[in-house]
Amino acid sequence: MQVEAFDFDLPDELIALRPASPRDAAKLLHVSPDGHLTDKIIRDLTSYLSRGDVLVVNDTRVIPAKLTGTRLRETNTGSLENHGAQIELNLIERQGAGTWKCLLKPAKKVKAGDVILFENKDGDAFPATVLEKEQGEAIIDFSLSLAKMDALLGLIGSMPLPPYIAGKRTPDEKDNHDYQTLFAEHDGAVAAPTAGLHFTPHLQAELEAKGVEICRVTLHVGAGTFLPVKAENTDNHKMHAEWGEVKPEVAERLNNSKTGGHKICCVGTTSLRLLESATSENGVIEAFADATDIFIKPGYRFRTADMLLTNFHLPKSTLFMLVSAFSGLNTMKKAYEYAVHNKYRFYSYGDACLLELANKDN
C-alpha cells in the first residue's frame, strides 16, 4: 500500500505535553468491531473485560538513554582537543557491554574516530569513542563493563522523551516518573510502551478484583518507533528489530485463556507485536526470547488479541498502520477524525483508544 494512505491532519495543539492526572482519568475512545465509536475514560476499561479475560502488559523499563557531550578531535600532535561542539545522543540499541548504536544530533559534526566527552554533575569526565558513523547513526564505545555502563547512564543520562515532546519543552524530574509505566521492571527500552502509562494501582486493583488476570511480557521498545517511514510503499519499509520475551508460563496461560473462550486484551502495540511474533501459524502462542522486526499492516491476519488498548499515533507511522490492520483503515481514519474534532490528546502522554478486532467485512 502507499504510505500516503495513512496520512491525516492533526492540529499541533492536540499533542499532549504532560499526562492526564490521575493517569486513569484520560479519555478513552472505544471502537467496536463494526466501527461504532463511544466516548469513555480509561477507568471504564473494566466494563469491557470479564472474569477470566487476560490483560497483556509490557513490563520493559525505560533507561536514561539521552546523553549530551562535547566532541573532542585528535590534533596533528596526537592530543585530543575540545572543539566545543555539543553533541546530543539517543541510545537505541546495545551492541556490547559498553557499546551502543545511537542517533546523533547534529550528525554532520561527528566522524569515526572522534571522542565525545560526557560529564556528570560533579564534573567527572567519561569519554566515548565513535567507532562507526553512517548518516545520523553511530556506534560508540565507552569501554566499560555492563554494570559500570548502566551505573554511568544513571549519572549522565536523562529520560529520552519523544521529539514531539522534547522539541517543545525541556524534560524534567517529573518525566522520570511520568514516562515509566506502572509495570516497568526490566531495563532496556529507549521509549515507553505508552498505553501502559494510563494504569494506576487503583485501576489495576479493580481489574484484578473483577477476575481479570494481568500477564507480563517484555519488549524493549527501540527508538525506531519514532523514525518516519521514508519509503513511498509499505512493502519497501524495513522495521528496526527489538528484543522481546514471552515466558513459557505466560504462553501457557494465554493459550488456556483462548481455549476457554476468554478475551485477550493487549496493552499497547508493543505487547501485540510480541505476541504475534511468538505465535505459530496454527494460532498457538509459544515461549519466545529473541529479536523481532515484525511489521503489521492492513492485510495481516491476527492470531492472538481480541482487543487492543493503544494511544493515538503519528500520521504515516507504522503504529497507525498496525491499528488500521486491527480495526480497518477506513474505521481508524474516521476514529482519528472524530478524536481530533472532540479534542482528544495525541501521542505518548495523550489519550487512548480501545479497539476490538474488526469484523471480517468491516
Order of alpha helices (4+ residues) and beta strands (2+ residues): beta-beta-beta-beta-beta-beta-beta-beta-beta-beta-alpha-alpha-alpha-beta-alpha-beta-beta-alpha-beta-alpha-beta-beta-alpha-alpha-beta
